[in-house]
């Protein structure tokens, strides 16, 4: 089956909006053993869209079109498809009722123009939209299937998962397995995987702090087993599982709790954990202590420790983790203090330096990392290191250092002017 995706919207081509649909739809199809043959992004130009959709219908079996189903003047996807198929638009009363009910529940006055979304091509099946007013549409024409979905990801993603995926079940042409790893660079992952995998297509997708290994073939079971053997605990999940989901699941199953004490990450560790449903049972508290005063007041970091070693140091990371664990009454606590940059570094404490702390029932450890990322990526990567450290602790296989590498010895740092004292100016961390 040849599948084509058309994403619509001038904002995508102008770079004002990130096109998340290709990534999402591609992964969803791959999980079903299907793959896209072509993807096109088209501007809000009726003539251009007509040409793109006409060509797609001519060459593909399944055409997925996203966006252009709203009530404004640049939303004309349904009109284009209806015209190409020769199907007049008709008012669907079930859509009318759904739109009216949505406005009633929210206590809003309904503009007349919104009802244009209730016009559907004759013979189309309506796909209800629980998160918006524009329904999806499913049409069959001369052996071809055309699916229209709204553009906002919060609407499209659940509609695809709940209403489109079931239509495609059982049409797999291959198996696709994604193994998610953390702690090794892409080159080392490939070095370990390539010698043991034969007869399947292997691909790699690297992001800061993790690498996905993708296996594609008619039967990938044996290849997956061999990859698991060589990568071991560097594999944290499969498919679309996220590291924070794995950590929350492990904490829940173990009946354990955690707290966070963050400076340079600005709450990123806690943010990722709270993105997981059910995390309230395991994440009891979190602090963002960006200043020295907050570290002392909220976490009990000692003034003499800050004066002697500075905020970005092994002793401070240790006291932050200890303070968070004691105050929250948790089994574990993670801490992070570092220099995110691009300013604030010194020869002794350069930009990218970070200390992580992990307080456990049996003691507290600290890792030292030196990384080179922009500020946003730095925060993500450090949170990845912290979450994986906790994962390994829960596995009982604490690596005790940088992801995939032994930790360098931590030595006391001498105070740095302007950063060591509790009342010193606080640079970016």
Secondary structure, DSSP 8 states (H G I E B T S, - for coil): --EEEEEE-HHHHTTSS---HHHHHHHHHHHTT--EEEEEEE-S-HHHHHHHHHHHHHH-SEEEEES--SSSTT--HHHHHHHHHT--EEE-HHHHHHHHHHHHHHT----GGGGGGGEEETT-EEE--TTSS--EEEEEETTEEEEEE-SSHHHHHHHIIIIIHHHHTT--SSEEEEEEE-SS-HHHHHHHHGGG--SSEEEEEEETTEEEEEEEES--HHHHHHHHHHHGGGEEEETT--HHHHHHHHHHHHT--EEEEESTTTTHHHHHHHTSTTGGGTEEEEEE--SHHHHHHHH---HHHHHHH-SSSHHHHHHHHHHHHHHHT-SEEEEEEE--SSS---SSS-TTEEEEEEEETTEEEEEEEE----HHHHHHHHHHHHHHHHHHHHHT----SSTTS-----------TTTSSTTS-----
